[in-house]
């Protein structure tokens, strides 16, 4: 009996320990809910689903877009919402092509360039850089002018707002002139639809004042490089009208040049919907509360089909909110989790906040049907276009954190633009496909004197596909993407040069990730060399998994690729040709990209760990960190982790400089020009995965965290890196 009792107690103890070991996901997430108490232009909050996002001010809607214009903008953006200004100059893309001879072959290579001289080629290159650009789909906010004139953002008081990350719902409370408002805001998990519930409460004196109605404002695009994409001074350049309406719905058509889309507004209760003035519409509730939704529909659906769709019964806010709760509960419980609550280091709490908020922001803005722009679906940067070299930083974390299906969804876009990529390779004399750098859903590359010469976006398709496959073992995915992996590697082989005298392959004729170097003279940049070796090896693995033989030419490249070059001080150079890496201020004010040769990519024969250790120490101590970018800090942390220098990994991840700032809402702030930068958030999550789960063959527990008793990091569900 005593023995049975002891066994039972032992079983209970083991069970209890296991139960305690599981991370309380709900507590982890909700203790990092962002709270807003002022009209802070850098604290706007967003809801979204990866293909649609809606960003609000402290009123829970987009009531003061002009006030937030220089902060984290109040965007309403979709993945399909794009526009081009009329091509009145009849510019042809061929006009922006310029020939270069980088010694790859006898045929000159044609690149899409910018032309500075104010002639036709300049006008053509500017047109194709700006067009197409991403649209702001429409502002949905309170019309406080119906309450009194000249209401300013600073008139809003008694603010308490928080984003419940576990639910994907923003709860907002505020007052204006004594009138109290309560607003709940959310978004459908699978439609381009925002939904809100507004309660107009009596003043503190018990007096009910006039309601501020809901206002829909439709802007014309700016075509600006970095801005909120809202031009309010060109009403004559676009048209909008109510094309259908009923008791509880209305449909607005918005036409901007050749672009058209529809907006369906639905509500419950007694309310009226009408045009206030050109491109401005009012939803006026006649009761003290209203639930409503605003849905954005592509123009290709057609006027009649949208009108029929609008007649469907109003889907209540409560229903949309419940859908959101279920979707986010699944996201937070299905994926990985990292808990820093047992850590004694004072920085751990901030690191946990960044990690939790980054997951949320990237899920709503950088996990959609096309690659994300640096500023996601919040505001436009680089005209709203996306940069394929950044997809590694945006989305590599997804399969590592248990969300491989989200990355797989984005990678499908590569299939649609394969013909464009094939043509780029062909016109430059290479085999296979050359993936563009700065582009849009069409895949047409934006002319650039830098972007068109970058090459490190090329192997990303192979690396990201490998991450998806190794974390799903989905044979259908393997077979589907095998042709693209093969064509990508074909280009990579044909791009490399062979040096007969020294019997080695080398890389030249490209601007590396460290963009201060020039394509015409740069040879063997370290990030690209390590990237080439790693991903060409992965491409061979894909061939074997699909029952094909290894490509002998590729194996020859893998075996003969040049090692990383270093100087007499045993420091790795930014390129074999960049002898002045450590004396050139411009070089040390750029990305420390040479560290990236060991981070995402594993230790390989090109890298001497002793030299990389020495190089890491020098860069941490001497680099011009204030001029670096958001992803440089996690990149450095990944290198330190691979070298088993956890103290330096943590220090790099939390380096106290402006561009490593994470705002109240979790966005990675860079500068007044670029107030959010999602590659920093994504890089952080990839670094954390490496620091916790390590890599293939790593036997050190939590290799990226110090073993001094201050970093008891608990995690579950993370996958190791290659």
N, C-alpha and C positions, 0 to 999 in steps of 0.2 A: 504493500500500500504506500509506504514511504517512498519507494523507488518510483512508483507511478506518479506520485505527487511531485517529486523532483523533476521527472521527465516533463510533466505537464507545465511546471513553472519555467523550465528551460525553454520549452516550446513557446510559451507566452512571452518570455523575454526576447527570444529571437524574432517572433512576430512583431513585438513592440518596436524593436530596433529597426526592422524593415519598414514598419509604418512611419517611424520618425524620419527614416532616410529619404522618403518620398518628399519632393518639394511641394509645398502648398502653393500651387500655381496662382490661385485667386489672390492670396495675400501678396505674393511676389509682384503681380501685375498692378493691383489696385493701390498698393502703397506708393506707387510711382505715378499715379494720376496727376497730370498737371493742373494747377489751380491758378486762376487769374482774378485779381482784385482791382485792376485799373485798366484804362483804355491804352494798353501797352501795344504799340505797333509791331513789336517783335514777339508778341505772345499770342498771335492769332492761332486758332485751333482748326483742325480739319477732320472731316469724315470722308470715307471713300472706300473703293473696292478693288483698286488696281487699274481699272480702266476709266474711272470717274472719280473726281474729288471735288469737295465743296469746302471752302475755307471761310471761317466766320470771325467777326470781331467780338468784343465783349458783350454785345447784345444777343449773341446766338445766331445772328443772321449777318448779312453784308450791308450794314446800315451806313458805314462811313468808309467807302472804298478809297476816296481821295485822301483821307487822313492816313490810311494804312499804305498808301502807294509807295512810300519810301521804306516801309518795313517788310514784314512777311505778308505779301499781298493777299487780298481776298479773292482768290481765284475760283472759277468754276470751269473746269477743263475736262475734256474727254480725250481718249486716244484717237478718235476719228475726226475730231473737229479741227480742220485745217482750211486755210484760205490762201489764194494768190491774188495779188494785184494784177489788173489787166496788163498783158504784155504788149503795150502800145508801140514798143520799138521793134517788135517782131524779132526779138533776140533768139538766137539758136545756141544750144549748148556747145556746139563745136567751136563757137567763137571764143570760148574761154580756155581752150586747150593750148598748151604750150609744150614744145618738144625739148627733151633733155637727153643727154647721153651720160649715163652713170656707169658705162662699161659692162653692163650685163650681157649685151649682145650687140650685133652690128646695127640693129634697127633702133632708132631713137624712140624714147618713151614719151607718151603724151599724158600730161597731167592737167587737171582743172585748177587754174590759177586765178588769183586776183591781179588786176592790172591797175596801177596807180595813176597813170597818165589819163587826164580827163578826156578820153576819146571813147569810141563805141565799145571797145573791148572792156574798158572800165565799167561802162554802163551795163554791159551784159553780165559781167562777173558780179556786180552788185545786185542785179535783178535775181540771179540764180542763188545768191547767198541768202537774200531776204525771203524768197518765195520757194515753196510755200512756207507759211508760218502758222503757228498754232493759235487757235481762237480762244478768247474768253467768251464762254457761251451765254453769259448773262448774270447780272447782279440781282440777287434776291435779298431785300432788306426792308427795314421799317421806313415808312415815309413820315418822318417826324414833323415835316412842314405842315401836316394836317393838324398838328397839336398847337404849334406856334411857329413863327418865323425864326430863321437863323439859329436853329438848334445846332450846337457844335458837339463834337465828340466829347469834349471836356465837360459838357453839361450832364453827361450820364454819370450817375452816382450810385452808391450802395451796391457796388458790383460784387457778386460772388459767382464765379463760373468754374466748372471743372469738367474735364473730359474723362469719362469712365472708360478706360481702355479695355476692360473686360467685356463691355457691352457695345463699344463703338458709338456711344451717345454722348452728346455735349449738353450739360445742364447749365442754364444761365439765368441769373436773377439780377435785376437792376431797377433803378428808379429814374424817372425824369419828371421834374416839377412835382414831386410827391406821388405821381402815378407809378405803381409798381407793375413790373412785368416778370413773368416766368416763361422761359422758352426751353423746349427740348428739341434737339436737332440730330438727325441721323441720316443714313443713306442706305439704299437697297444694296444687298450683297451682290446682285447680279444684273442690275439695270442702272442706266444713267439717270438716277432719280434721287433727289434729296427730299426729305420729309421733315416737317416741323409741327410742333404743337405749342400754341401760344395761349397764355392765360393773362387777361388784363385784370389786375387786382385793384381794389379800392386803395386810395391814398392812406397814409397813416392816420389821417383824420376821418377816414371812412367815406370819403367823397370819391365817386367814380367820374373820371374825366373822359374827354373824347378819346377814342381809340386811334392809335397810329396804325394806319392800314399797312398791308404788305405791298411792296413795290417791286416790280420787275423792270429792270433797265437793260437795254441791249446796246452794246457799244460796237463801233466800227474798229477794226484792228489798227494798231499803230505800225506794225512792221518793225518795231524797235528791237535793238540787240538784247537789252536786258530791261524788262519793265513789266507792268501789269497787263499789257496788251489791250488797254482800253483807250480809245480815242473818242472823246465825247463831243468833239468839235466838227464832226463831219456828218451831220444827219442826212444831208442830201445824197451821200454816197452809198446809202443802203436803204432798204425798205422793209417794213414789218407791218403786220395787220392781224386782226382777229379773223380767222377763217372758219371757225366753228365754235359753237357755244351751246350750253345747256344749263340745267338748273344748278349743277355742281361741277361744271367743268368748262374749260375754254381751251382753244388751240390757237397759238400764235405762230405765224410763219415769218421767218427772218431770212432775207435774201441779201447777200453781200457779193456783188459782181456775179461770178459763176457758181458761188457757193450758196446752198440753201439748206436750212434745217428747221425743225419744228419744235415747239415747246408746248407740252400739255400741262395745264394747271388744273389740279383737282382739289376739292375741299369738301368738308362736311359742315353741316349747320347752315344758318342763314347768312349769306354774303353775296356781294355783287362784284363782277369783274368788268373793267372798262379801260379804254385808252385814256390816259391823262394828257399826253402830248406825244409827239413823234418818238417812237421807240421806248416809251415809258407806259407801263400798265399798272393798274391798281386793283388789288383784292381787298375789298372793304367788308370786314365782318360786322354783323349786326347784333352779335351776342358778345359775351365777355370772354369767350374762348373760341379758338378755331384750330382745326387740324388741316393741314394742306400739304400737297406735294407738287414738285416741279420736275418734270421729266423731259429730257432732251433726246430727240429722235433724228437720225440721219435723214437728209433730204431724199436719198434714194428710196426710202419707204413709200413716198408718194403722198400727195395731199389727201386723197380719199381714204387710203388705208389708215393714215394717222387719225383722221376724223372718226373713223369707225372704232379705232383703238381707244380714243378718248372717251367714248360712250360707255366703256366698261365701268363697273361700279368702283367708286372711290375705295382704294385700299387704305384703311385707316392708319394713322400714325402708329397706333399700338401694334398693328400687324407688322409694319415695316420695322419697328423697333424690336419686336420679338425675333424677326428674321435676322436682324443685325446681331442681337444677343447670341443666337444660336451659332451664327457664322464665326463670331469672335471667340466664343467658348471653344469651338472646334479648333480654331487657329491656335489658341493659347495652350490647349491640352494636347493636341496632336504633335505640335512641334517640340523642339528642345527647350530647356529652361536652365538658366544659370542664376544661382542664389548667392548673394554676397553678404547676407545678414550675419553670418558667423565670423566675418572678418573683423579684425581689430584695427587695421590700418584706416585712418580717418578718411582716406580717399575712396574707400570701397563703396560707400553709399552713393557717391556721385557716379562712380563707374557703373553701378547697377542701374541707376536712373537713365544713363545714356544708352545702356544696352536694351532696356525694356522699351523706351521711347523709340529707339532706332528700328526695332522690329515693327512697331506699329506704323511708323511713317513710311517705311519701305514697302510694307504690305499694301498700303493704300495708294502709293505713288510710283513704285518701281517694281511692280510685279504684274504687268499687264500683257496685252496682246502684241505690243511692239516694245522695243527697247526704250528705256526712260531717258528723259532729258535730265540734266544736272539738277534742275529745280523741280523735277517731277511734274505734278499737275497743280502746282500752287501759283507759279508765275512763269513768265517766259525768260529764258536765257539762251543766247545764241539763236534768237528768233523762234524759240520753241523747238528747235531741232535737237536730235540726240546724237551723242558721240559714241561710236562703237568701241573705242578703246576703254571707255568708262563702264561698259556693261559688266566687266569683271568685278569692279568695285561695287557697283549697284547690286548685283544679283548672285555672285558666287556663293554667298552665305546661305542662300535658300536651301539647296540640297544638304548642306552641312548641318542645318538646323531643322531638318525634317520636312521641308516644303519643296521637294524636288519638282512636283507637278507644276508649281508656279513658274519655275525657270523653264521647264519644258514648254509651257504655253508661249513664253516669249520667244524661244528659239524657233518656233514654227515660222516666225516672220522671215528668217533667213531663207527658207524655202521659196517664199514669194518673190524675193529680190535676187535670186540666184542668176537669172538671165542678165541683170544689170551688172552684177559682180563678174560674170563671165566675160562680158564685153569690156569691162575695165582692164582685166588681165590681157585680153586679146589685143587691145589697142596699144598696150605697153610691151607686147611681145612675150608674155609669159603664158605658162600653161595654167589650167584650172580656173579658179575664181579668186579675185582680189576683193576683199571686203572693204567697203568704203568707210570713211572716218566720220565726217559730219554729214548727216543725212536726215531724211524724213520717211514717212511710210512708203513712198515710191521707190526708195533706194538710190535715187539720184544723188551724187555727191555734191556737196556745196563747194564752190571754188574757194581755194585757200592756198596761201603760200607756205603754210605750215601743215594743216590737216591732210592735204592730198599726198604729202610725202611721209606721213607716219606709217609705220608698219606693224606696231605691236598690237593693233586690233585684229590682225589676221589670224593668229593662232587661238584667239579666245573661243571661237566656235568649237574647236577640238577640246579644249580644256573644260569648257562648261558642259559640253555634251558628255564628256567623261565623268564629270561630277554627278550628272543626272543618272547615268547608267550605273555607276558603281554604288549608288545609293537607292536604286530601284531594281536593278537586274531585270529590267524590262526588255525582253528580246524584240518586241515590236518597235520600241524606241530605237534600239540598236540597228535594226534593219532599215528603219526609216531614215535615220540620219547618217548611215554609213556612206552614201554617195556624197553628201556634203563634206563629211570629214575627209574623204578621199580627195575631192577636188581642192579643198583647202590646203591639204598637204602637197598636192601637185604643184600649186603655186609656190609654196614655201621652198620646195626643192629647186624649182626653176629660178627662183629669186636669188638663191645663194650662189656665190662665185667659187670657182675652184682655182686654187693657187698651185700650179704644177710644180713650181720650184720648191715650195715648202710642203707640198703634199697635204694641203689642208683646205677646208671650205671656210669661207668668211662672208660676212654681211656688209654691204655698203649700198650707197644710193638711197638712203632713207634718213629722215629725222627721227631720232629715238625718243623714248619717253621723256628724256631730259631735253626739252624742246629748244634749249639755247644752242644746241649743236646744229650744224648745217648739213643738208643732205649731200651736197657735192663733195665734201671732204671727210665725212664721218665714216669710220671703218670699225666694225666689231664693238658695238655698244653692249654692255654686259647683260642687261635685262633681256634684250632680244636674243642673245646667244643662248642663255639658259632656257628661255622660253622655247626657242627653236628645238633644242635638244629634247626637252621634256615632252612637247606636244607631237613632235615627229615620232617619238617612241610610242606615244599613245595611239597615233594613227596606225602604226604597225600592229598594235594590239587589237585595234578594231578590225583590221583585215583578217587576223587570225581567228577572232571570235566569229566572224562571218564566213569562215571556211575558206578564206583566200590565202594565197601565199604571201609572205613578206616581200616587199618591194626591195630588190637588191640595191638599187640606186639610193634609196632612202637610208638603208643600213650603212652604206658607204658614207653618206653625209653625217649620220649620227656618230660614226666612229672617227671621223676626221674633222669634225667641227672645231674651230679654233677655241682654245681656252681663254679665260678672261685675262686681259692685259693689266699689268701693274707697274708701278714706278720703282725707283731705287730705294724708296722708303717703305717698300712693301705695302703700298696702298693701291687698291684697285682704281683704275682710271674710268672716267665716264665713257670713254671709248678708247680703243687702241690708238686712235689718231689724236686724242685729246690729252696731250702731254702736260698741258697747263691746268688740269682739273683743279688742283689745290692752290693755285696762285691766281686764278681768274675769278674775280668777284662775281661776274655774271654767272659763272658755272656753279658756284657755291650758293647762289641765290635762287637756283632752280630746284626742281625735284631731285632728291638724292636717289635717283632711280637705280643706280648701280647696286644699292642694297637689295632691290627687288629680285636680283638674280637668285637669292636664297630667301624664300618666304612662301609665296604661293607655290613656288617650284622647289622640289626637294634637292638635297645634296646630290651633286653629280660630278662627273670627272672633270668638268670645266672649272670647278671651284676649289680653291685651296682654303680650307677652313681657318687656318692660321692667319692668312692674309685678310680674309673676310672679317675675322675677329678684330684685327688691328684697324681695318677700314671702318668698321662700325664704331669703335671707340673714338676715332678721330672725328667722324661725322657728328656723333652725338655731342661732342665737346665743342666743335668749331663751326658747324653749318649755320647758315643764316636762316634760322627757323621762322622768324616772322614773315619771310617771303615765301615760305613753303605753302602747300595746299593741304586740304583736309585729309586726303588719303595718304599723305606722306607719313603721318604719325603712326597709323596702324601698319603701314608697310615696314617701317623701322621696327615696330614691336614684333612683327612676324620674323624678321631677320634675327633679332635678339633671341626670340624663342627657339628658333632652329639651332642657334649657337649655344643654347642652354644658359642664357644670361637673363634670368627672369626679372631681376631688379631693373635692368635697363629696359626690358620689355614694358613693364608697368610704367616706368618713368616716361618712356616715349609716348605711350598711349594717353597719358595725362599731362603732357608737357603744357605749361602755363603760358601759351601765346594766343594771340587773337584768333588765328585761323583754326585753333583747336578748341574753340569755345562752342559749347552746346547750350542753346537757349532754353528758356523755360518750357517751350513746347517740344524740345528735343532736336531742333534743327541745328546743323553745323554751320555756324556763322563764319563767313570769310572776310567780308568788308562791306562798306556802305553800298557798293555796287552789287555785291552778291551776298545777300543776307541769309541764304540757305544753300546748302551744297550736299546733296544726298550721297555722292560717292564717299564722303567722309563717314557717314552713318553705316554704309554697307561695308566699307573697309574695317570699321570697328568690329562688326559682327563676325567677319571672317577671321580677324585677328583673335577674337575671344575663342572661336572654335579651335584654332590652332593652339592657343595658350592652355586650353582645357583638355581637349581630346588628343592633341598631338598629331602625329602623322604615321603612316605605315611603318611599322617596325619600332616606333618609339616606345620605350619601356618606362619612361619617367612619368609619374603621376602629375597632372597639372603642370606641364613643363614650362609654361609661361608665367608662373606665379612663384614668388620667393618662398623658401621653406624656413622662414624665420618665426613661424607661429602666428603671423599677422594676416595670412591670406588663406583662410580655411574656406575655399571656394567650393560650393556644392553644385553639381550639374547633372543633367540627365538628358539623353536623347541626341547628343552631339555626335557627329561623324568625324573621324580623322581625315586629314588632308592626304593627298598622295605623298 
